[in-house]
Amino acid sequence: MLENLKPPVKILPCKLRTILDGLTDSDQEVLMEALLNREAWKDHVLTAELNKLGIQVSANSVRKHRAYECSCRLIG
């Protein structure tokens, strides 16, 4: 009966989703627009500007989120 009992897989949100969740609605919109605009906001440029504003994130986290290679693809 319990041979298939397994602990649930815990999927943690990626760094960008955590940042977005902590922002106001208007700031979420601004950041989402920046994430969608890859031409104006290269990964390293967006990272540098966010870090200047006190939002600690790496260019790799931005790249992964944009490429949908982060845990957001598992969360939905």
mmCIF file of the N, C-alpha and C atoms, coordinates in Angstrom:
data_MODEL
# 
_entry.id   MODEL 
# 
loop_
_atom_site.group_PDB 
_atom_site.id 
_atom_site.type_symbol 
_atom_site.label_atom_id 
_atom_site.label_alt_id 
_atom_site.label_comp_id 
_atom_site.label_asym_id 
_atom_site.label_entity_id 
_atom_site.label_seq_id 
_atom_site.pdbx_PDB_ins_code 
_atom_site.Cartn_x 
_atom_site.Cartn_y 
_atom_site.Cartn_z 
_atom_site.occupancy 
_atom_site.B_iso_or_equiv 
_atom_site.pdbx_formal_charge 
_atom_site.auth_seq_id 
_atom_site.auth_comp_id 
_atom_site.auth_asym_id 
_atom_site.auth_atom_id 
_atom_site.pdbx_PDB_model_num 
ATOM 1   N N  . MET A 1 1  ? 0.816  -1.196 0.000   1.00 0.00 ? 1  MET A N  1 
ATOM 2   C CA . MET A 1 1  ? 0.000  0.000  0.000   1.00 0.00 ? 1  MET A CA 1 
ATOM 3   C C  . MET A 1 1  ? 0.865  1.268  0.000   1.00 0.00 ? 1  MET A C  1 
ATOM 4   N N  . LEU A 1 2  ? 1.932  1.303  0.751   1.00 0.00 ? 2  LEU A N  1 
ATOM 5   C CA . LEU A 1 2  ? 2.740  2.518  0.875   1.00 0.00 ? 2  LEU A CA 1 
ATOM 6   C C  . LEU A 1 2  ? 4.040  2.455  0.087   1.00 0.00 ? 2  LEU A C  1 
ATOM 7   N N  . GLU A 1 3  ? 4.164  1.507  -0.816  1.00 0.00 ? 3  GLU A N  1 
ATOM 8   C CA . GLU A 1 3  ? 5.413  1.353  -1.560  1.00 0.00 ? 3  GLU A CA 1 
ATOM 9   C C  . GLU A 1 3  ? 5.763  2.567  -2.413  1.00 0.00 ? 3  GLU A C  1 
ATOM 10  N N  . ASN A 1 4  ? 4.792  3.380  -2.778  1.00 0.00 ? 4  ASN A N  1 
ATOM 11  C CA . ASN A 1 4  ? 5.055  4.567  -3.597  1.00 0.00 ? 4  ASN A CA 1 
ATOM 12  C C  . ASN A 1 4  ? 5.099  5.851  -2.767  1.00 0.00 ? 4  ASN A C  1 
ATOM 13  N N  . LEU A 1 5  ? 5.118  5.728  -1.468  1.00 0.00 ? 5  LEU A N  1 
ATOM 14  C CA . LEU A 1 5  ? 5.158  6.900  -0.602  1.00 0.00 ? 5  LEU A CA 1 
ATOM 15  C C  . LEU A 1 5  ? 6.514  7.591  -0.724  1.00 0.00 ? 5  LEU A C  1 
ATOM 16  N N  . LYS A 1 6  ? 6.480  8.852  -1.119  1.00 0.00 ? 6  LYS A N  1 
ATOM 17  C CA . LYS A 1 6  ? 7.702  9.642  -1.285  1.00 0.00 ? 6  LYS A CA 1 
ATOM 18  C C  . LYS A 1 6  ? 7.459  11.033 -0.728  1.00 0.00 ? 6  LYS A C  1 
ATOM 19  N N  . PRO A 1 7  ? 8.488  11.668 -0.203  1.00 0.00 ? 7  PRO A N  1 
ATOM 20  C CA . PRO A 1 7  ? 8.290  13.032 0.283   1.00 0.00 ? 7  PRO A CA 1 
ATOM 21  C C  . PRO A 1 7  ? 8.021  13.970 -0.897  1.00 0.00 ? 7  PRO A C  1 
ATOM 22  N N  . PRO A 1 8  ? 7.237  15.015 -0.676  1.00 0.00 ? 8  PRO A N  1 
ATOM 23  C CA . PRO A 1 8  ? 6.971  15.955 -1.767  1.00 0.00 ? 8  PRO A CA 1 
ATOM 24  C C  . PRO A 1 8  ? 8.252  16.685 -2.151  1.00 0.00 ? 8  PRO A C  1 
ATOM 25  N N  . VAL A 1 9  ? 8.358  16.995 -3.415  1.00 0.00 ? 9  VAL A N  1 
ATOM 26  C CA . VAL A 1 9  ? 9.508  17.744 -3.910  1.00 0.00 ? 9  VAL A CA 1 
ATOM 27  C C  . VAL A 1 9  ? 9.261  19.223 -3.638  1.00 0.00 ? 9  VAL A C  1 
ATOM 28  N N  . LYS A 1 10 ? 10.179 19.823 -2.925  1.00 0.00 ? 10 LYS A N  1 
ATOM 29  C CA . LYS A 1 10 ? 10.044 21.247 -2.605  1.00 0.00 ? 10 LYS A CA 1 
ATOM 30  C C  . LYS A 1 10 ? 10.767 22.048 -3.684  1.00 0.00 ? 10 LYS A C  1 
ATOM 31  N N  . ILE A 1 11 ? 10.020 22.892 -4.363  1.00 0.00 ? 11 ILE A N  1 
ATOM 32  C CA . ILE A 1 11 ? 10.583 23.718 -5.420  1.00 0.00 ? 11 ILE A CA 1 
ATOM 33  C C  . ILE A 1 11 ? 10.619 25.158 -4.920  1.00 0.00 ? 11 ILE A C  1 
ATOM 34  N N  . LEU A 1 12 ? 11.811 25.685 -4.777  1.00 0.00 ? 12 LEU A N  1 
ATOM 35  C CA . LEU A 1 12 ? 11.972 27.053 -4.302  1.00 0.00 ? 12 LEU A CA 1 
ATOM 36  C C  . LEU A 1 12 ? 11.890 28.019 -5.479  1.00 0.00 ? 12 LEU A C  1 
ATOM 37  N N  . PRO A 1 13 ? 11.305 29.203 -5.264  1.00 0.00 ? 13 PRO A N  1 
ATOM 38  C CA . PRO A 1 13 ? 11.254 30.186 -6.350  1.00 0.00 ? 13 PRO A CA 1 
ATOM 39  C C  . PRO A 1 13 ? 12.649 30.698 -6.672  1.00 0.00 ? 13 PRO A C  1 
ATOM 40  N N  . CYS A 1 14 ? 12.850 31.089 -7.906  1.00 0.00 ? 14 CYS A N  1 
ATOM 41  C CA . CYS A 1 14 ? 14.150 31.633 -8.299  1.00 0.00 ? 14 CYS A CA 1 
ATOM 42  C C  . CYS A 1 14 ? 14.342 33.017 -7.686  1.00 0.00 ? 14 CYS A C  1 
ATOM 43  N N  . LYS A 1 15 ? 15.545 33.520 -7.787  1.00 0.00 ? 15 LYS A N  1 
ATOM 44  C CA . LYS A 1 15 ? 15.890 34.813 -7.195  1.00 0.00 ? 15 LYS A CA 1 
ATOM 45  C C  . LYS A 1 15 ? 15.012 35.933 -7.753  1.00 0.00 ? 15 LYS A C  1 
ATOM 46  N N  . LEU A 1 16 ? 14.763 35.926 -9.063  1.00 0.00 ? 16 LEU A N  1 
ATOM 47  C CA . LEU A 1 16 ? 13.968 36.996 -9.671  1.00 0.00 ? 16 LEU A CA 1 
ATOM 48  C C  . LEU A 1 16 ? 12.522 36.941 -9.206  1.00 0.00 ? 16 LEU A C  1 
ATOM 49  N N  . ARG A 1 17 ? 11.963 35.739 -9.100  1.00 0.00 ? 17 ARG A N  1 
ATOM 50  C CA . ARG A 1 17 ? 10.582 35.630 -8.622  1.00 0.00 ? 17 ARG A CA 1 
ATOM 51  C C  . ARG A 1 17 ? 10.499 36.118 -7.183  1.00 0.00 ? 17 ARG A C  1 
ATOM 52  N N  . THR A 1 18 ? 11.492 35.809 -6.370  1.00 0.00 ? 18 THR A N  1 
ATOM 53  C CA . THR A 1 18 ? 11.515 36.273 -4.982  1.00 0.00 ? 18 THR A CA 1 
ATOM 54  C C  . THR A 1 18 ? 11.580 37.799 -4.940  1.00 0.00 ? 18 THR A C  1 
ATOM 55  N N  . ILE A 1 19 ? 12.414 38.375 -5.796  1.00 0.00 ? 19 ILE A N  1 
ATOM 56  C CA . ILE A 1 19 ? 12.516 39.836 -5.859  1.00 0.00 ? 19 ILE A CA 1 
ATOM 57  C C  . ILE A 1 19 ? 11.187 40.434 -6.299  1.00 0.00 ? 19 ILE A C  1 
ATOM 58  N N  . LEU A 1 20 ? 10.616 39.899 -7.371  1.00 0.00 ? 20 LEU A N  1 
ATOM 59  C CA . LEU A 1 20 ? 9.343  40.411 -7.884  1.00 0.00 ? 20 LEU A CA 1 
ATOM 60  C C  . LEU A 1 20 ? 8.250  40.346 -6.826  1.00 0.00 ? 20 LEU A C  1 
ATOM 61  N N  . ASP A 1 21 ? 8.192  39.246 -6.093  1.00 0.00 ? 21 ASP A N  1 
ATOM 62  C CA . ASP A 1 21 ? 7.164  39.081 -5.059  1.00 0.00 ? 21 ASP A CA 1 
ATOM 63  C C  . ASP A 1 21 ? 7.288  40.114 -3.937  1.00 0.00 ? 21 ASP A C  1 
ATOM 64  N N  . GLY A 1 22 ? 8.488  40.655 -3.742  1.00 0.00 ? 22 GLY A N  1 
ATOM 65  C CA . GLY A 1 22 ? 8.706  41.635 -2.683  1.00 0.00 ? 22 GLY A CA 1 
ATOM 66  C C  . GLY A 1 22 ? 8.502  43.075 -3.116  1.00 0.00 ? 22 GLY A C  1 
ATOM 67  N N  . LEU A 1 23 ? 8.167  43.294 -4.381  1.00 0.00 ? 23 LEU A N  1 
ATOM 68  C CA . LEU A 1 23 ? 7.994  44.648 -4.905  1.00 0.00 ? 23 LEU A CA 1 
ATOM 69  C C  . LEU A 1 23 ? 6.530  45.070 -4.918  1.00 0.00 ? 23 LEU A C  1 
ATOM 70  N N  . THR A 1 24 ? 6.315  46.358 -4.969  1.00 0.00 ? 24 THR A N  1 
ATOM 71  C CA . THR A 1 24 ? 4.957  46.869 -5.152  1.00 0.00 ? 24 THR A CA 1 
ATOM 72  C C  . THR A 1 24 ? 4.493  46.513 -6.555  1.00 0.00 ? 24 THR A C  1 
ATOM 73  N N  . ASP A 1 25 ? 3.198  46.611 -6.794  1.00 0.00 ? 25 ASP A N  1 
ATOM 74  C CA . ASP A 1 25 ? 2.651  46.284 -8.110  1.00 0.00 ? 25 ASP A CA 1 
ATOM 75  C C  . ASP A 1 25 ? 3.280  47.135 -9.209  1.00 0.00 ? 25 ASP A C  1 
ATOM 76  N N  . SER A 1 26 ? 3.449  48.418 -8.944  1.00 0.00 ? 26 SER A N  1 
ATOM 77  C CA . SER A 1 26 ? 4.026  49.299 -9.975  1.00 0.00 ? 26 SER A CA 1 
ATOM 78  C C  . SER A 1 26 ? 5.492  48.957 -10.233 1.00 0.00 ? 26 SER A C  1 
ATOM 79  N N  . ASP A 1 27 ? 6.236  48.631 -9.192  1.00 0.00 ? 27 ASP A N  1 
ATOM 80  C CA . ASP A 1 27 ? 7.630  48.243 -9.377  1.00 0.00 ? 27 ASP A CA 1 
ATOM 81  C C  . ASP A 1 27 ? 7.746  46.887 -10.073 1.00 0.00 ? 27 ASP A C  1 
ATOM 82  N N  . GLN A 1 28 ? 6.803  45.991 -9.796  1.00 0.00 ? 28 GLN A N  1 
ATOM 83  C CA . GLN A 1 28 ? 6.784  44.708 -10.498 1.00 0.00 ? 28 GLN A CA 1 
ATOM 84  C C  . GLN A 1 28 ? 6.613  44.932 -12.000 1.00 0.00 ? 28 GLN A C  1 
ATOM 85  N N  . GLU A 1 29 ? 5.717  45.841 -12.366 1.00 0.00 ? 29 GLU A N  1 
ATOM 86  C CA . GLU A 1 29 ? 5.494  46.144 -13.786 1.00 0.00 ? 29 GLU A CA 1 
ATOM 87  C C  . GLU A 1 29 ? 6.758  46.677 -14.442 1.00 0.00 ? 29 GLU A C  1 
ATOM 88  N N  . VAL A 1 30 ? 7.438  47.584 -13.764 1.00 0.00 ? 30 VAL A N  1 
ATOM 89  C CA . VAL A 1 30 ? 8.667  48.169 -14.307 1.00 0.00 ? 30 VAL A CA 1 
ATOM 90  C C  . VAL A 1 30 ? 9.725  47.093 -14.521 1.00 0.00 ? 30 VAL A C  1 
ATOM 91  N N  . LEU A 1 31 ? 9.918  46.238 -13.515 1.00 0.00 ? 31 LEU A N  1 
ATOM 92  C CA . LEU A 1 31 ? 10.925 45.187 -13.634 1.00 0.00 ? 31 LEU A CA 1 
ATOM 93  C C  . LEU A 1 31 ? 10.541 44.165 -14.704 1.00 0.00 ? 31 LEU A C  1 
ATOM 94  N N  . MET A 1 32 ? 9.268  43.807 -14.785 1.00 0.00 ? 32 MET A N  1 
ATOM 95  C CA . MET A 1 32 ? 8.831  42.861 -15.814 1.00 0.00 ? 32 MET A CA 1 
ATOM 96  C C  . MET A 1 32 ? 9.068  43.433 -17.216 1.00 0.00 ? 32 MET A C  1 
ATOM 97  N N  . GLU A 1 33 ? 8.792  44.707 -17.401 1.00 0.00 ? 33 GLU A N  1 
ATOM 98  C CA . GLU A 1 33 ? 9.043  45.345 -18.699 1.00 0.00 ? 33 GLU A CA 1 
ATOM 99  C C  . GLU A 1 33 ? 10.532 45.299 -19.025 1.00 0.00 ? 33 GLU A C  1 
ATOM 100 N N  . ALA A 1 34 ? 11.365 45.560 -18.035 1.00 0.00 ? 34 ALA A N  1 
ATOM 101 C CA . ALA A 1 34 ? 12.815 45.514 -18.247 1.00 0.00 ? 34 ALA A CA 1 
ATOM 102 C C  . ALA A 1 34 ? 13.266 44.092 -18.585 1.00 0.00 ? 34 ALA A C  1 
ATOM 103 N N  . LEU A 1 35 ? 12.708 43.105 -17.898 1.00 0.00 ? 35 LEU A N  1 
ATOM 104 C CA . LEU A 1 35 ? 13.077 41.713 -18.176 1.00 0.00 ? 35 LEU A CA 1 
ATOM 105 C C  . LEU A 1 35 ? 12.662 41.289 -19.586 1.00 0.00 ? 35 LEU A C  1 
ATOM 106 N N  . LEU A 1 36 ? 11.560 41.815 -20.061 1.00 0.00 ? 36 LEU A N  1 
ATOM 107 C CA . LEU A 1 36 ? 11.080 41.472 -21.400 1.00 0.00 ? 36 LEU A CA 1 
ATOM 108 C C  . LEU A 1 36 ? 11.827 42.209 -22.505 1.00 0.00 ? 36 LEU A C  1 
ATOM 109 N N  . ASN A 1 37 ? 12.441 43.339 -22.181 1.00 0.00 ? 37 ASN A N  1 
ATOM 110 C CA . ASN A 1 37 ? 13.133 44.159 -23.178 1.00 0.00 ? 37 ASN A CA 1 
ATOM 111 C C  . ASN A 1 37 ? 14.627 43.840 -23.167 1.00 0.00 ? 37 ASN A C  1 
ATOM 112 N N  . ARG A 1 38 ? 14.987 42.757 -23.835 1.00 0.00 ? 38 ARG A N  1 
ATOM 113 C CA . ARG A 1 38 ? 16.388 42.293 -23.834 1.00 0.00 ? 38 ARG A CA 1 
ATOM 114 C C  . ARG A 1 38 ? 17.315 43.215 -24.606 1.00 0.00 ? 38 ARG A C  1 
ATOM 115 N N  . GLU A 1 39 ? 16.791 43.953 -25.571 1.00 0.00 ? 39 GLU A N  1 
ATOM 116 C CA . GLU A 1 39 ? 17.657 44.843 -26.352 1.00 0.00 ? 39 GLU A CA 1 
ATOM 117 C C  . GLU A 1 39 ? 18.120 46.033 -25.527 1.00 0.00 ? 39 GLU A C  1 
ATOM 118 N N  . ALA A 1 40 ? 17.206 46.642 -24.821 1.00 0.00 ? 40 ALA A N  1 
ATOM 119 C CA . ALA A 1 40 ? 17.565 47.810 -24.010 1.00 0.00 ? 40 ALA A CA 1 
ATOM 120 C C  . ALA A 1 40 ? 18.257 47.405 -22.716 1.00 0.00 ? 40 ALA A C  1 
ATOM 121 N N  . TRP A 1 41 ? 17.886 46.243 -22.196 1.00 0.00 ? 41 TRP A N  1 
ATOM 122 C CA . TRP A 1 41 ? 18.400 45.794 -20.907 1.00 0.00 ? 41 TRP A CA 1 
ATOM 123 C C  . TRP A 1 41 ? 19.120 44.463 -21.046 1.00 0.00 ? 41 TRP A C  1 
ATOM 124 N N  . LYS A 1 42 ? 20.376 44.506 -21.411 1.00 0.00 ? 42 LYS A N  1 
ATOM 125 C CA . LYS A 1 42 ? 21.202 43.297 -21.423 1.00 0.00 ? 42 LYS A CA 1 
ATOM 126 C C  . LYS A 1 42 ? 21.296 42.781 -19.986 1.00 0.00 ? 42 LYS A C  1 
ATOM 127 N N  . ASP A 1 43 ? 21.550 41.491 -19.828 1.00 0.00 ? 43 ASP A N  1 
ATOM 128 C CA . ASP A 1 43 ? 21.579 40.881 -18.494 1.00 0.00 ? 43 ASP A CA 1 
ATOM 129 C C  . ASP A 1 43 ? 22.491 41.634 -17.528 1.00 0.00 ? 43 ASP A C  1 
ATOM 130 N N  . HIS A 1 44 ? 23.707 41.902 -17.957 1.00 0.00 ? 44 HIS A N  1 
ATOM 131 C CA . HIS A 1 44 ? 24.677 42.538 -17.056 1.00 0.00 ? 44 HIS A CA 1 
ATOM 132 C C  . HIS A 1 44 ? 24.311 43.995 -16.758 1.00 0.00 ? 44 HIS A C  1 
ATOM 133 N N  . VAL A 1 45 ? 23.677 44.677 -17.709 1.00 0.00 ? 45 VAL A N  1 
ATOM 134 C CA . VAL A 1 45 ? 23.278 46.076 -17.491 1.00 0.00 ? 45 VAL A CA 1 
ATOM 135 C C  . VAL A 1 45 ? 22.128 46.134 -16.484 1.00 0.00 ? 45 VAL A C  1 
ATOM 136 N N  . LEU A 1 46 ? 21.141 45.281 -16.677 1.00 0.00 ? 46 LEU A N  1 
ATOM 137 C CA . LEU A 1 46 ? 20.012 45.247 -15.740 1.00 0.00 ? 46 LEU A CA 1 
ATOM 138 C C  . LEU A 1 46 ? 20.488 44.867 -14.340 1.00 0.00 ? 46 LEU A C  1 
ATOM 139 N N  . THR A 1 47 ? 21.381 43.902 -14.274 1.00 0.00 ? 47 THR A N  1 
ATOM 140 C CA . THR A 1 47 ? 21.941 43.484 -12.984 1.00 0.00 ? 47 THR A CA 1 
ATOM 141 C C  . THR A 1 47 ? 22.650 44.635 -12.293 1.00 0.00 ? 47 THR A C  1 
ATOM 142 N N  . ALA A 1 48 ? 23.478 45.341 -13.031 1.00 0.00 ? 48 ALA A N  1 
ATOM 143 C CA . ALA A 1 48 ? 24.223 46.460 -12.445 1.00 0.00 ? 48 ALA A CA 1 
ATOM 144 C C  . ALA A 1 48 ? 23.282 47.536 -11.913 1.00 0.00 ? 48 ALA A C  1 
ATOM 145 N N  . GLU A 1 49 ? 22.239 47.856 -12.665 1.00 0.00 ? 49 GLU A N  1 
ATOM 146 C CA . GLU A 1 49 ? 21.298 48.893 -12.230 1.00 0.00 ? 49 GLU A CA 1 
ATOM 147 C C  . GLU A 1 49 ? 20.481 48.444 -11.022 1.00 0.00 ? 49 GLU A C  1 
ATOM 148 N N  . LEU A 1 50 ? 20.065 47.185 -11.004 1.00 0.00 ? 50 LEU A N  1 
ATOM 149 C CA . LEU A 1 50 ? 19.340 46.676 -9.842  1.00 0.00 ? 50 LEU A CA 1 
ATOM 150 C C  . LEU A 1 50 ? 20.230 46.683 -8.605  1.00 0.00 ? 50 LEU A C  1 
ATOM 151 N N  . ASN A 1 51 ? 21.485 46.281 -8.765  1.00 0.00 ? 51 ASN A N  1 
ATOM 152 C CA . ASN A 1 51 ? 22.420 46.288 -7.635  1.00 0.00 ? 51 ASN A CA 1 
ATOM 153 C C  . ASN A 1 51 ? 22.636 47.697 -7.103  1.00 0.00 ? 51 ASN A C  1 
ATOM 154 N N  . LYS A 1 52 ? 22.695 48.694 -8.003  1.00 0.00 ? 52 LYS A N  1 
ATOM 155 C CA . LYS A 1 52 ? 22.832 50.096 -7.575  1.00 0.00 ? 52 LYS A CA 1 
ATOM 156 C C  . LYS A 1 52 ? 21.653 50.519 -6.706  1.00 0.00 ? 52 LYS A C  1 
ATOM 157 N N  . LEU A 1 53 ? 20.477 49.938 -6.990  1.00 0.00 ? 53 LEU A N  1 
ATOM 158 C CA . LEU A 1 53 ? 19.274 50.275 -6.233  1.00 0.00 ? 53 LEU A CA 1 
ATOM 159 C C  . LEU A 1 53 ? 19.120 49.432 -4.968  1.00 0.00 ? 53 LEU A C  1 
ATOM 160 N N  . GLY A 1 54 ? 20.135 48.600 -4.689  1.00 0.00 ? 54 GLY A N  1 
ATOM 161 C CA . GLY A 1 54 ? 20.118 47.790 -3.479  1.00 0.00 ? 54 GLY A CA 1 
ATOM 162 C C  . GLY A 1 54 ? 19.453 46.434 -3.653  1.00 0.00 ? 54 GLY A C  1 
ATOM 163 N N  . ILE A 1 55 ? 19.130 46.068 -4.882  1.00 0.00 ? 55 ILE A N  1 
ATOM 164 C CA . ILE A 1 55 ? 18.526 44.764 -5.163  1.00 0.00 ? 55 ILE A CA 1 
ATOM 165 C C  . ILE A 1 55 ? 19.640 43.845 -5.630  1.00 0.00 ? 55 ILE A C  1 
ATOM 166 N N  . GLN A 1 56 ? 20.039 42.927 -4.760  1.00 0.00 ? 56 GLN A N  1 
ATOM 167 C CA . GLN A 1 56 ? 21.170 42.048 -5.046  1.00 0.00 ? 56 GLN A CA 1 
ATOM 168 C C  . GLN A 1 56 ? 20.728 40.863 -5.898  1.00 0.00 ? 56 GLN A C  1 
ATOM 169 N N  . VAL A 1 57 ? 21.233 40.813 -7.115  1.00 0.00 ? 57 VAL A N  1 
ATOM 170 C CA . VAL A 1 57 ? 20.934 39.737 -8.043  1.00 0.00 ? 57 VAL A CA 1 
ATOM 171 C C  . VAL A 1 57 ? 22.126 39.596 -8.977  1.00 0.00 ? 57 VAL A C  1 
ATOM 172 N N  . SER A 1 58 ? 22.337 38.402 -9.503  1.00 0.00 ? 58 SER A N  1 
ATOM 173 C CA . SER A 1 58 ? 23.454 38.182 -10.417 1.00 0.00 ? 58 SER A CA 1 
ATOM 174 C C  . SER A 1 58 ? 22.957 38.178 -11.864 1.00 0.00 ? 58 SER A C  1 
ATOM 175 N N  . ALA A 1 59 ? 23.862 38.439 -12.773 1.00 0.00 ? 59 ALA A N  1 
ATOM 176 C CA . ALA A 1 59 ? 23.522 38.394 -14.195 1.00 0.00 ? 59 ALA A CA 1 
ATOM 177 C C  . ALA A 1 59 ? 23.093 36.984 -14.584 1.00 0.00 ? 59 ALA A C  1 
ATOM 178 N N  . ASN A 1 60 ? 23.671 35.985 -13.954 1.00 0.00 ? 60 ASN A N  1 
ATOM 179 C CA . ASN A 1 60 ? 23.295 34.603 -14.240 1.00 0.00 ? 60 ASN A CA 1 
ATOM 180 C C  . ASN A 1 60 ? 21.846 34.333 -13.839 1.00 0.00 ? 60 ASN A C  1 
ATOM 181 N N  . SER A 1 61 ? 21.406 34.873 -12.724 1.00 0.00 ? 61 SER A N  1 
ATOM 182 C CA . SER A 1 61 ? 20.009 34.711 -12.300 1.00 0.00 ? 61 SER A CA 1 
ATOM 183 C C  . SER A 1 61 ? 19.068 35.386 -13.290 1.00 0.00 ? 61 SER A C  1 
ATOM 184 N N  . VAL A 1 62 ? 19.450 36.566 -13.760 1.00 0.00 ? 62 VAL A N  1 
ATOM 185 C CA . VAL A 1 62 ? 18.631 37.276 -14.748 1.00 0.00 ? 62 VAL A CA 1 
ATOM 186 C C  . VAL A 1 62 ? 18.579 36.466 -16.040 1.00 0.00 ? 62 VAL A C  1 
ATOM 187 N N  . ARG A 1 63 ? 19.719 35.976 -16.492 1.00 0.00 ? 63 ARG A N  1 
ATOM 188 C CA . ARG A 1 63 ? 19.776 35.202 -17.737 1.00 0.00 ? 63 ARG A CA 1 
ATOM 189 C C  . ARG A 1 63 ? 18.917 33.941 -17.639 1.00 0.00 ? 63 ARG A C  1 
ATOM 190 N N  . LYS A 1 64 ? 19.057 33.219 -16.527 1.00 0.00 ? 64 LYS A N  1 
ATOM 191 C CA . LYS A 1 64 ? 18.286 31.986 -16.351 1.00 0.00 ? 64 LYS A CA 1 
ATOM 192 C C  . LYS A 1 64 ? 16.786 32.258 -16.324 1.00 0.00 ? 64 LYS A C  1 
ATOM 193 N N  . HIS A 1 65 ? 16.375 33.322 -15.632 1.00 0.00 ? 65 HIS A N  1 
ATOM 194 C CA . HIS A 1 65 ? 14.957 33.657 -15.553 1.00 0.00 ? 65 HIS A CA 1 
ATOM 195 C C  . HIS A 1 65 ? 14.421 34.021 -16.936 1.00 0.00 ? 65 HIS A C  1 
ATOM 196 N N  . ARG A 1 66 ? 15.173 34.807 -17.660 1.00 0.00 ? 66 ARG A N  1 
ATOM 197 C CA . ARG A 1 66 ? 14.744 35.201 -19.005 1.00 0.00 ? 66 ARG A CA 1 
ATOM 198 C C  . ARG A 1 66 ? 14.656 34.005 -19.944 1.00 0.00 ? 66 ARG A C  1 
ATOM 199 N N  . ALA A 1 67 ? 15.532 33.053 -19.789 1.00 0.00 ? 67 ALA A N  1 
ATOM 200 C CA . ALA A 1 67 ? 15.560 31.868 -20.645 1.00 0.00 ? 67 ALA A CA 1 
ATOM 201 C C  . ALA A 1 67 ? 14.605 30.783 -20.142 1.00 0.00 ? 67 ALA A C  1 
ATOM 202 N N  . TYR A 1 68 ? 13.928 31.057 -19.031 1.00 0.00 ? 68 TYR A N  1 
ATOM 203 C CA . TYR A 1 68 ? 13.007 30.105 -18.414 1.00 0.00 ? 68 TYR A CA 1 
ATOM 204 C C  . TYR A 1 68 ? 13.731 28.816 -18.029 1.00 0.00 ? 68 TYR A C  1 
ATOM 205 N N  . GLU A 1 69 ? 14.967 28.991 -17.571 1.00 0.00 ? 69 GLU A N  1 
ATOM 206 C CA . GLU A 1 69 ? 15.781 27.876 -17.105 1.00 0.00 ? 69 GLU A CA 1 
ATOM 207 C C  . GLU A 1 69 ? 15.830 27.818 -15.574 1.00 0.00 ? 69 GLU A C  1 
ATOM 208 N N  . CYS A 1 70 ? 15.076 28.690 -14.936 1.00 0.00 ? 70 CYS A N  1 
ATOM 209 C CA . CYS A 1 70 ? 15.066 28.740 -13.475 1.00 0.00 ? 70 CYS A CA 1 
ATOM 210 C C  . CYS A 1 70 ? 13.927 27.865 -12.944 1.00 0.00 ? 70 CYS A C  1 
ATOM 211 N N  . SER A 1 71 ? 13.745 27.871 -11.660 1.00 0.00 ? 71 SER A N  1 
ATOM 212 C CA . SER A 1 71 ? 12.705 27.044 -11.049 1.00 0.00 ? 71 SER A CA 1 
ATOM 213 C C  . SER A 1 71 ? 11.292 27.526 -11.377 1.00 0.00 ? 71 SER A C  1 
ATOM 214 N N  . CYS A 1 72 ? 11.137 28.718 -11.944 1.00 0.00 ? 72 CYS A N  1 
ATOM 215 C CA . CYS A 1 72 ? 9.812  29.206 -12.316 1.00 0.00 ? 72 CYS A CA 1 
ATOM 216 C C  . CYS A 1 72 ? 9.136  28.271 -13.315 1.00 0.00 ? 72 CYS A C  1 
ATOM 217 N N  . ARG A 1 73 ? 9.924  27.621 -14.138 1.00 0.00 ? 73 ARG A N  1 
ATOM 218 C CA . ARG A 1 73 ? 9.340  26.696 -15.114 1.00 0.00 ? 73 ARG A CA 1 
ATOM 219 C C  . ARG A 1 73 ? 8.696  25.506 -14.419 1.00 0.00 ? 73 ARG A C  1 
ATOM 220 N N  . LEU A 1 74 ? 9.139  25.188 -13.213 1.00 0.00 ? 74 LEU A N  1 
ATOM 221 C CA . LEU A 1 74 ? 8.576  24.071 -12.465 1.00 0.00 ? 74 LEU A CA 1 
ATOM 222 C C  . LEU A 1 74 ? 7.386  24.489 -11.616 1.00 0.00 ? 74 LEU A C  1 
ATOM 223 N N  . ILE A 1 75 ? 7.391  25.763 -11.205 1.00 0.00 ? 75 ILE A N  1 
ATOM 224 C CA . ILE A 1 75 ? 6.322  26.281 -10.352 1.00 0.00 ? 75 ILE A CA 1 
ATOM 225 C C  . ILE A 1 75 ? 5.108  26.673 -11.183 1.00 0.00 ? 75 ILE A C  1 
ATOM 226 N N  . GLY A 1 76 ? 5.371  27.249 -12.339 1.00 0.00 ? 76 GLY A N  1 
ATOM 227 C CA . GLY A 1 76 ? 4.286  27.685 -13.209 1.00 0.00 ? 76 GLY A CA 1 
ATOM 228 C C  . GLY A 1 76 ? 4.132  29.166 -13.247 1.00 0.00 ? 76 GLY A C  1 
# 
